[in-house]
Amino acid sequence: MLGLEPFWFVFRLIHILAGAAWVGGVFLFVVFLQPSAAAIGPAAGPMMGQLLGVRKLVDRFLLLAGITIVAGLVMYVKLASDVSSYGDFLSSGYGLALTIGMVAAIAAASIGMFVTRPNVRAMMALQRQVAESGAPPTPEQGDEIARRQGMLKVAGRVALSLLVLSVATMATASTW
C-alpha cells in the first residue's frame, strides 16, 4: 500500500508537519497579531521588534516554507514519474489539484522572500534609526514606516490566501 511505504511516510510527515506550522503561523500573524499591533499602535513596537527582529519570525516562516516545498516537490516528482508522462499527470484531476496547490505555495513563499522579508528588514532598520536618534520619527520616516506596514499587510493577506488555496486543493486532490 502506497501510504505504508517508508518513502511516502517520511515525506508526507515532513511535508504536512512543516506545512501546518507554516500555514498556521502565517494565519496567526496575519489574522491576529498584525491587526492587534495596528490597533495598539506604537506600544506594540517592542513586541513586533522582538518577533520580527530578534526572533526573525519571517526567516522561520521561510525555513518552514522551504522544507514544505522541497518535501512536496520530491513527492510530486515521484508521483508524476510513476505516470507515463507529465502531461498525463497534469490532465488528471489529482495531478491538476496538486499542481495548483504547489504553484500557490511557491507563490506564497516567493511573496515572503521577495516582498515581506526585505520590507521587514527595511522597516526594522528605520525603526532602529528612529530609536537611536532619541526623537520621534520625522514625518518622512513616519510616512515610510506606514507605507511599509501597509505593504506588509497586503503581502500577508495575499500570501495567506494563496496558502489557503494550496491547502484546500491538496486536501481535496483525491476527489478531483
Helices and strands as residue ranges (DSSP letters): G 2-4, H 6-28, I 29-33, H 34-40, G 41-44, H 45-49, I 50-54, H 57-81, H 86-91, H 93-111, I 112-116, H 117-133, H 139-172, G 173-175
